[in-house]
Every structure is written in structure tokens, then in C-alpha cells.
Amino acid sequence: MKRHIALLRGINISGKNKIPMVELKSCFIELGYIDVFTYLKGK
């Protein structure tokens, strides 16, 4: 089974143009990926 990881830098940092994690996840699902999850690392 192939696995893909997307490391996105600078998402939701400044508060401008925020992308909710649910919306980001649904974008990947629409692209055909399965078992998609997000991980938001806190400080």
C-alpha cells in the first residue's frame, strides 16, 4: 500500500486566509485520497 504525506508550511499562521482542517481534509478526499487525516501540532 502506498502512503502519501503532505507537509504544508504556513497554513493558518497569521489568521488571514484561514483554511479549516475539515475543509483541507475534504479537498484531499475530493482528489481521490482515502483515510485522510490532519495533524495540527501545537506549541
C-alpha distance matrix in Angstrom:
0.0 3.8 6.6 10.1 13.4 16.7 19.7 22.7 26.1 29.3 28.2 30.9 32.9 36.3 36.4 36.8 34.4 32.3 29.0 28.3 24.8 24.6 25.4 22.9 20.1 21.4 21.4 17.6 17.2 19.7 17.7 14.9 12.5 11.7 12.2 14.3 16.6 19.4 21.0 24.6 26.1 29.8 32.6
3.8 0.0 3.8 6.8 10.3 13.5 16.6 19.6 22.9 26.2 25.2 28.2 30.1 33.5 33.8 34.0 31.5 29.7 26.5 26.2 22.9 23.1 23.5 20.6 18.3 19.8 19.2 15.4 15.7 18.0 15.6 13.5 10.9 11.2 11.9 13.1 15.4 17.7 19.3 22.7 24.1 27.9 30.6
6.6 3.8 0.0 3.8 6.8 10.2 13.2 16.2 19.6 22.8 21.8 24.7 26.5 30.0 30.3 30.7 28.4 26.5 23.4 23.0 19.6 20.1 20.7 17.7 15.5 17.5 17.1 13.3 14.1 16.8 14.6 13.0 9.8 10.0 10.0 10.4 12.2 14.1 15.6 18.9 20.3 24.1 26.8
10.1 6.8 3.8 0.0 3.8 6.7 9.9 12.8 16.2 19.5 18.6 21.6 23.5 26.8 27.2 27.5 25.2 23.4 20.4 20.5 17.4 18.3 18.4 15.1 13.5 15.7 14.7 11.0 12.8 15.2 12.7 12.1 9.1 10.4 10.7 9.7 11.3 12.5 14.0 17.0 18.6 22.3 24.9
13.4 10.3 6.8 3.8 0.0 3.8 6.4 9.5 12.8 16.1 15.4 18.4 20.0 23.4 24.1 24.5 22.6 20.7 18.0 18.3 15.1 16.7 17.0 13.5 12.4 15.3 14.3 11.1 13.5 16.1 14.0 14.1 11.0 12.2 11.7 9.7 10.1 10.1 11.1 13.7 15.1 18.8 21.3
16.7 13.5 10.2 6.7 3.8 0.0 3.8 6.1 9.6 12.8 12.0 15.3 16.9 20.2 20.9 21.1 19.1 17.5 15.0 15.8 13.1 15.1 14.9 11.1 11.1 13.9 12.4 9.9 13.1 15.1 13.1 14.3 11.7 13.6 13.4 10.5 10.6 9.6 10.7 12.5 14.2 17.7 20.1
19.7 16.6 13.2 9.9 6.4 3.8 0.0 3.8 6.4 9.9 10.0 13.3 14.3 17.7 18.9 19.4 18.0 16.4 14.6 15.6 13.3 16.1 16.0 12.3 13.0 16.2 14.7 12.9 16.2 18.2 16.5 17.9 15.3 16.9 16.2 13.2 12.2 10.1 10.0 10.8 11.8 15.1 17.0
22.7 19.6 16.2 12.8 9.5 6.1 3.8 0.0 3.8 6.7 6.5 10.1 11.2 14.4 15.5 15.7 14.3 13.1 11.6 13.3 11.7 14.8 14.2 10.6 12.4 15.3 13.6 12.7 16.3 17.8 16.4 18.5 16.4 18.3 17.9 14.4 13.3 10.6 10.8 10.6 11.9 14.7 16.5
26.1 22.9 19.6 16.2 12.8 9.6 6.4 3.8 0.0 3.8 5.7 9.1 8.9 11.9 13.9 14.3 13.7 12.8 12.5 14.5 13.6 17.1 16.5 13.3 15.5 18.4 16.8 16.3 19.8 21.2 20.0 22.2 20.2 22.0 21.4 17.9 16.3 13.2 12.5 11.2 11.7 13.8 14.8
29.3 26.2 22.8 19.5 16.1 12.8 9.9 6.7 3.8 0.0 3.8 6.4 5.6 8.2 10.4 10.8 10.8 10.2 10.9 13.3 13.4 16.9 16.1 13.6 16.4 19.0 17.5 17.8 21.3 22.3 21.6 24.1 22.4 24.2 23.5 19.8 18.0 14.6 13.9 11.8 12.4 13.5 14.3
28.2 25.2 21.8 18.6 15.4 12.0 10.0 6.5 5.7 3.8 0.0 3.8 5.6 8.3 9.0 9.5 8.6 7.2 7.2 9.6 9.8 13.2 12.4 10.1 13.1 15.6 14.4 15.1 18.3 19.4 19.1 21.7 20.1 21.7 21.0 17.2 15.4 12.1 12.1 10.0 11.7 13.0 14.7
30.9 28.2 24.7 21.6 18.4 15.3 13.3 10.1 9.1 6.4 3.8 0.0 3.8 6.0 5.7 7.1 7.2 4.9 6.4 8.2 9.5 12.9 12.4 11.2 14.2 16.5 15.9 17.2 19.9 21.0 21.4 23.9 22.3 23.6 22.6 18.9 16.7 13.2 12.9 10.2 11.9 12.2 13.8
32.9 30.1 26.5 23.5 20.0 16.9 14.3 11.2 8.9 5.6 5.6 3.8 0.0 3.8 5.7 7.8 9.3 8.0 10.1 11.9 12.9 16.4 16.2 14.7 17.6 20.1 19.4 20.4 23.3 24.5 24.6 27.0 25.3 26.5 25.4 21.7 19.3 15.6 14.5 11.3 11.8 11.5 12.0
36.3 33.5 30.0 26.8 23.4 20.2 17.7 14.4 11.9 8.2 8.3 6.0 3.8 0.0 3.8 5.5 8.3 8.2 11.4 13.5 15.3 18.6 17.9 17.0 20.1 22.2 21.4 22.9 25.8 26.5 26.8 29.5 28.1 29.5 28.6 24.8 22.6 19.0 18.1 14.9 15.4 14.6 14.7
36.4 33.8 30.3 27.2 24.1 20.9 18.9 15.5 13.9 10.4 9.0 5.7 5.7 3.8 0.0 3.8 6.5 5.8 9.4 11.1 13.6 16.4 15.7 15.6 18.7 20.4 20.0 21.9 24.5 25.1 25.9 28.6 27.3 28.6 27.6 24.0 21.7 18.3 17.9 14.8 16.0 15.1 15.9
36.8 34.0 30.7 27.5 24.5 21.1 19.4 15.7 14.3 10.8 9.5 7.1 7.8 5.5 3.8 0.0 3.8 5.5 9.1 11.8 14.6 17.1 15.5 15.4 19.0 20.2 19.2 21.4 24.1 24.2 24.8 27.9 27.1 28.8 28.3 24.6 22.9 19.7 19.9 17.2 18.7 18.3 19.2
34.4 31.5 28.4 25.2 22.6 19.1 18.0 14.3 13.7 10.8 8.6 7.2 9.3 8.3 6.5 3.8 0.0 3.8 6.5 9.8 12.6 14.7 12.6 12.5 16.2 17.0 15.8 18.3 20.9 20.7 21.4 24.5 24.0 25.9 25.8 22.1 20.8 18.0 18.9 16.7 18.9 19.2 20.7
32.3 29.7 26.5 23.4 20.7 17.5 16.4 13.1 12.8 10.2 7.2 4.9 8.0 8.2 5.8 5.5 3.8 0.0 3.8 6.4 9.3 11.6 10.2 10.3 13.7 14.9 14.4 16.7 19.0 19.4 20.4 23.2 22.3 23.6 23.1 19.5 17.8 14.9 15.7 13.5 15.9 16.2 18.1
29.0 26.5 23.4 20.4 18.0 15.0 14.6 11.6 12.5 10.9 7.2 6.4 10.1 11.4 9.4 9.1 6.5 3.8 0.0 3.8 6.3 8.3 6.6 6.5 10.0 11.2 10.7 13.0 15.3 15.8 16.9 19.5 18.6 19.9 19.6 15.9 14.6 12.1 13.6 12.2 15.2 16.3 18.8
28.3 26.2 23.0 20.5 18.3 15.8 15.6 13.3 14.5 13.3 9.6 8.2 11.9 13.5 11.1 11.8 9.8 6.4 3.8 0.0 3.8 5.4 5.3 6.4 8.7 10.0 10.9 13.0 14.5 15.6 17.2 19.3 18.1 18.7 17.9 14.4 12.7 10.4 12.0 10.9 14.3 15.3 18.2
24.8 22.9 19.6 17.4 15.1 13.1 13.3 11.7 13.6 13.4 9.8 9.5 12.9 15.3 13.6 14.6 12.6 9.3 6.3 3.8 0.0 3.8 5.4 5.0 6.0 8.5 9.8 10.9 12.3 14.2 15.6 17.2 15.4 15.7 14.5 11.0 9.0 6.7 8.7 8.5 12.2 13.9 17.2
24.6 23.1 20.1 18.3 16.7 15.1 16.1 14.8 17.1 16.9 13.2 12.9 16.4 18.6 16.4 17.1 14.7 11.6 8.3 5.4 3.8 0.0 3.8 5.5 5.1 6.2 8.7 10.2 10.5 12.3 14.5 15.7 14.4 14.3 13.3 10.4 9.1 8.4 11.2 11.7 15.5 17.1 20.6
25.4 23.5 20.7 18.4 17.0 14.9 16.0 14.2 16.5 16.1 12.4 12.4 16.2 17.9 15.7 15.5 12.6 10.2 6.6 5.3 5.4 3.8 0.0 3.8 5.4 5.1 6.3 8.9 9.8 10.5 12.6 14.6 14.1 14.9 14.9 11.7 11.3 10.5 13.5 13.8 17.5 19.2 22.4
22.9 20.6 17.7 15.1 13.5 11.1 12.3 10.6 13.3 13.6 10.1 11.2 14.7 17.0 15.6 15.4 12.5 10.3 6.5 6.4 5.0 5.5 3.8 0.0 3.8 5.5 5.2 6.7 8.9 10.1 11.1 13.2 12.1 13.4 13.4 9.8 9.5 8.3 11.3 11.9 15.4 17.7 20.9
20.1 18.3 15.5 13.5 12.4 11.1 13.0 12.4 15.5 16.4 13.1 14.2 17.6 20.1 18.7 19.0 16.2 13.7 10.0 8.7 6.0 5.1 5.4 3.8 0.0 3.8 5.4 5.3 6.4 8.8 10.1 11.2 9.5 10.1 9.8 6.4 6.5 6.8 10.4 12.1 15.8 18.4 21.8
21.4 19.8 17.5 15.7 15.3 13.9 16.2 15.3 18.4 19.0 15.6 16.5 20.1 22.2 20.4 20.2 17.0 14.9 11.2 10.0 8.5 6.2 5.1 5.5 3.8 0.0 3.8 5.4 4.9 6.1 8.6 9.9 9.5 10.3 11.0 8.5 9.6 10.5 14.2 15.7 19.4 21.8 25.3
21.4 19.2 17.1 14.7 14.3 12.4 14.7 13.6 16.8 17.5 14.4 15.9 19.4 21.4 20.0 19.2 15.8 14.4 10.7 10.9 9.8 8.7 6.3 5.2 5.4 3.8 0.0 3.8 5.4 5.1 6.4 9.0 9.2 11.3 12.7 9.9 11.4 11.8 15.2 16.6 20.1 22.6 25.8
17.6 15.4 13.3 11.0 11.1 9.9 12.9 12.7 16.3 17.8 15.1 17.2 20.4 22.9 21.9 21.4 18.3 16.7 13.0 13.0 10.9 10.2 8.9 6.7 5.3 5.4 3.8 0.0 3.8 5.4 5.0 6.7 5.8 8.3 9.9 7.1 9.4 10.4 13.9 16.0 19.2 22.3 25.5
17.2 15.7 14.1 12.8 13.5 13.1 16.2 16.3 19.8 21.3 18.3 19.9 23.3 25.8 24.5 24.1 20.9 19.0 15.3 14.5 12.3 10.5 9.8 8.9 6.4 4.9 5.4 3.8 0.0 3.8 5.3 5.2 5.0 6.2 8.4 6.8 9.8 11.9 15.6 18.0 21.4 24.3 27.7
19.7 18.0 16.8 15.2 16.1 15.1 18.2 17.8 21.2 22.3 19.4 21.0 24.5 26.5 25.1 24.2 20.7 19.4 15.8 15.6 14.2 12.3 10.5 10.1 8.8 6.1 5.1 5.4 3.8 0.0 3.8 5.3 7.3 9.4 12.0 10.6 13.4 15.0 18.7 20.7 24.2 26.9 30.3
17.7 15.6 14.6 12.7 14.0 13.1 16.5 16.4 20.0 21.6 19.1 21.4 24.6 26.8 25.9 24.8 21.4 20.4 16.9 17.2 15.6 14.5 12.6 11.1 10.1 8.6 6.4 5.0 5.3 3.8 0.0 3.8 5.9 9.2 12.3 10.8 13.8 15.3 18.8 20.9 24.1 27.2 30.3
14.9 13.5 13.0 12.1 14.1 14.3 17.9 18.5 22.2 24.1 21.7 23.9 27.0 29.5 28.6 27.9 24.5 23.2 19.5 19.3 17.2 15.7 14.6 13.2 11.2 9.9 9.0 6.7 5.2 5.3 3.8 0.0 3.8 6.6 10.2 9.9 13.4 15.8 19.3 21.9 25.0 28.3 31.6
12.5 10.9 9.8 9.1 11.0 11.7 15.3 16.4 20.2 22.4 20.1 22.3 25.3 28.1 27.3 27.1 24.0 22.3 18.6 18.1 15.4 14.4 14.1 12.1 9.5 9.5 9.2 5.8 5.0 7.3 5.9 3.8 0.0 3.8 7.0 6.6 10.3 12.8 16.1 19.1 22.0 25.3 28.6
11.7 11.2 10.0 10.4 12.2 13.6 16.9 18.3 22.0 24.2 21.7 23.6 26.5 29.5 28.6 28.8 25.9 23.6 19.9 18.7 15.7 14.3 14.9 13.4 10.1 10.3 11.3 8.3 6.2 9.4 9.2 6.6 3.8 0.0 3.8 5.4 9.1 12.4 15.6 18.9 21.8 25.1 28.5
12.2 11.9 10.0 10.7 11.7 13.4 16.2 17.9 21.4 23.5 21.0 22.6 25.4 28.6 27.6 28.3 25.8 23.1 19.6 17.9 14.5 13.3 14.9 13.4 9.8 11.0 12.7 9.9 8.4 12.0 12.3 10.2 7.0 3.8 0.0 3.8 6.5 10.2 13.1 16.6 19.3 22.5 26.0
14.3 13.1 10.4 9.7 9.7 10.5 13.2 14.4 17.9 19.8 17.2 18.9 21.7 24.8 24.0 24.6 22.1 19.5 15.9 14.4 11.0 10.4 11.7 9.8 6.4 8.5 9.9 7.1 6.8 10.6 10.8 9.9 6.6 5.4 3.8 0.0 3.8 7.0 10.3 13.5 16.5 19.7 23.2
16.6 15.4 12.2 11.3 10.1 10.6 12.2 13.3 16.3 18.0 15.4 16.7 19.3 22.6 21.7 22.9 20.8 17.8 14.6 12.7 9.0 9.1 11.3 9.5 6.5 9.6 11.4 9.4 9.8 13.4 13.8 13.4 10.3 9.1 6.5 3.8 0.0 3.8 6.8 10.1 13.1 16.2 19.7
19.4 17.7 14.1 12.5 10.1 9.6 10.1 10.6 13.2 14.6 12.1 13.2 15.6 19.0 18.3 19.7 18.0 14.9 12.1 10.4 6.7 8.4 10.5 8.3 6.8 10.5 11.8 10.4 11.9 15.0 15.3 15.8 12.8 12.4 10.2 7.0 3.8 0.0 3.8 6.5 9.7 12.8 16.3
21.0 19.3 15.6 14.0 11.1 10.7 10.0 10.8 12.5 13.9 12.1 12.9 14.5 18.1 17.9 19.9 18.9 15.7 13.6 12.0 8.7 11.2 13.5 11.3 10.4 14.2 15.2 13.9 15.6 18.7 18.8 19.3 16.1 15.6 13.1 10.3 6.8 3.8 0.0 3.8 6.2 9.5 13.0
24.6 22.7 18.9 17.0 13.7 12.5 10.8 10.6 11.2 11.8 10.0 10.2 11.3 14.9 14.8 17.2 16.7 13.5 12.2 10.9 8.5 11.7 13.8 11.9 12.1 15.7 16.6 16.0 18.0 20.7 20.9 21.9 19.1 18.9 16.6 13.5 10.1 6.5 3.8 0.0 3.8 6.4 9.9
26.1 24.1 20.3 18.6 15.1 14.2 11.8 11.9 11.7 12.4 11.7 11.9 11.8 15.4 16.0 18.7 18.9 15.9 15.2 14.3 12.2 15.5 17.5 15.4 15.8 19.4 20.1 19.2 21.4 24.2 24.1 25.0 22.0 21.8 19.3 16.5 13.1 9.7 6.2 3.8 0.0 3.8 6.8
29.8 27.9 24.1 22.3 18.8 17.7 15.1 14.7 13.8 13.5 13.0 12.2 11.5 14.6 15.1 18.3 19.2 16.2 16.3 15.3 13.9 17.1 19.2 17.7 18.4 21.8 22.6 22.3 24.3 26.9 27.2 28.3 25.3 25.1 22.5 19.7 16.2 12.8 9.5 6.4 3.8 0.0 3.8
32.6 30.6 26.8 24.9 21.3 20.1 17.0 16.5 14.8 14.3 14.7 13.8 12.0 14.7 15.9 19.2 20.7 18.1 18.8 18.2 17.2 20.6 22.4 20.9 21.8 25.3 25.8 25.5 27.7 30.3 30.3 31.6 28.6 28.5 26.0 23.2 19.7 16.3 13.0 9.9 6.8 3.8 0.0
